[in-house]
Amino acid sequence: MTTRTGEPGKTRAAREVPVRLDEFSHLSLEALRSYRLALTSEEGRVSYWRRLIQARMDLLELSGQPDPVRLERLGQALSETRVGLGRQALIEVHPVDDVPPLPDLNQLWAREADPNDEESQAAMRRDLAFAELQLSAYRAALHRRLSRATGELIARYREEPTLCLSALPLRPGDDEPALV
């Protein structure tokens, strides 16, 4: 069997053995797992907003005149999502040099384009497209960080395989992981 790597029987993951990275040396195993979980959660929020922005772009393109009442109700329902709050945890762990800034999504979402003004519609499409571009770049940066954090976990587990056991749930009243 030849895989994408071009080597018979080996996947890319099988060829690359993760190594420990200095950027994670200050983190305990639990902190590394928490960081990875925070990245995963943030990626979910970013992906969600990206899909919403894309849907709003589609509405503008397809109908030319979105239903403002429906958009307002949808905007109100979604305004409770706090995109930026989870990001603070990431800033504490690593500097944000590789993470582009997020657009002001609540402001953009609340904004209405005048359906009778082509210039207003064009500005809205342009701003939505730029926000989608920013979200995509931010999401890509999250994926890079997630990949590095996952590689660090794998490297630690390879060095000391028993560390994997601490990720298993404990049985009630036991101090040992439940191996089923």
ChimeraX attribute file (.defattr): number of C-alpha atoms within 10 A of each C-alpha:
attribute: neighborCount
match mode: 1-to-1
recipient: residues
	/A:1	7
	/A:2	10
	/A:3	11
	/A:4	10
	/A:5	12
	/A:6	11
	/A:7	12
	/A:8	10
	/A:9	11
	/A:10	14
	/A:11	14
	/A:12	12
	/A:13	9
	/A:14	9
	/A:15	10
	/A:16	9
	/A:17	11
	/A:18	17
	/A:19	15
	/A:20	16
	/A:21	12
	/A:22	9
	/A:23	12
	/A:24	17
	/A:25	11
	/A:26	10
	/A:27	14
	/A:28	10
	/A:29	18
	/A:30	11
	/A:31	13
	/A:32	19
	/A:33	17
	/A:34	14
	/A:35	21
	/A:36	21
	/A:37	14
	/A:38	18
	/A:39	22
	/A:40	16
	/A:41	14
	/A:42	21
	/A:43	21
	/A:44	13
	/A:45	18
	/A:46	21
	/A:47	17
	/A:48	14
	/A:49	20
	/A:50	21
	/A:51	14
	/A:52	15
	/A:53	23
	/A:54	16
	/A:55	12
	/A:56	18
	/A:57	19
	/A:58	14
	/A:59	15
	/A:60	20
	/A:61	13
	/A:62	10
	/A:63	10
	/A:64	14
	/A:65	14
	/A:66	18
	/A:67	12
	/A:68	13
	/A:69	9
	/A:70	10
	/A:71	17
	/A:72	15
	/A:73	11
	/A:74	13
	/A:75	16
	/A:76	14
	/A:77	10
	/A:78	14
	/A:79	15
	/A:80	9
	/A:81	12
	/A:82	12
	/A:83	17
	/A:84	15
	/A:85	10
	/A:86	14
	/A:87	17
	/A:88	10
	/A:89	15
	/A:90	18
	/A:91	12
	/A:92	10
	/A:93	15
	/A:94	13
	/A:95	9
	/A:96	13
	/A:97	9
	/A:98	14
	/A:99	17
	/A:100	16
	/A:101	12
	/A:102	18
	/A:103	17
	/A:104	11
	/A:105	19
	/A:106	16
	/A:107	9
	/A:108	15
	/A:109	20
	/A:110	14
	/A:111	13
	/A:112	14
	/A:113	19
	/A:114	14
	/A:115	16
	/A:116	10
	/A:117	9
	/A:118	12
	/A:119	12
	/A:120	14
	/A:121	19
	/A:122	13
	/A:123	12
	/A:124	20
	/A:125	19
	/A:126	13
	/A:127	16
	/A:128	22
	/A:129	15
	/A:130	14
	/A:131	21
	/A:132	23
	/A:133	15
	/A:134	18
	/A:135	25
	/A:136	17
	/A:137	17
	/A:138	20
	/A:139	22
	/A:140	16
	/A:141	18
	/A:142	22
	/A:143	15
	/A:144	14
	/A:145	20
	/A:146	19
	/A:147	13
	/A:148	19
	/A:149	22
	/A:150	16
	/A:151	18
	/A:152	23
	/A:153	22
	/A:154	18
	/A:155	17
	/A:156	18
	/A:157	15
	/A:158	15
	/A:159	12
	/A:160	10
	/A:161	11
	/A:162	11
	/A:163	14
	/A:164	13
	/A:165	14
	/A:166	12
	/A:167	12
	/A:168	12
	/A:169	12
	/A:170	14
	/A:171	11
	/A:172	9
	/A:173	6
	/A:174	8
	/A:175	9
	/A:176	13
	/A:177	14
	/A:178	12
	/A:179	9
	/A:180	3
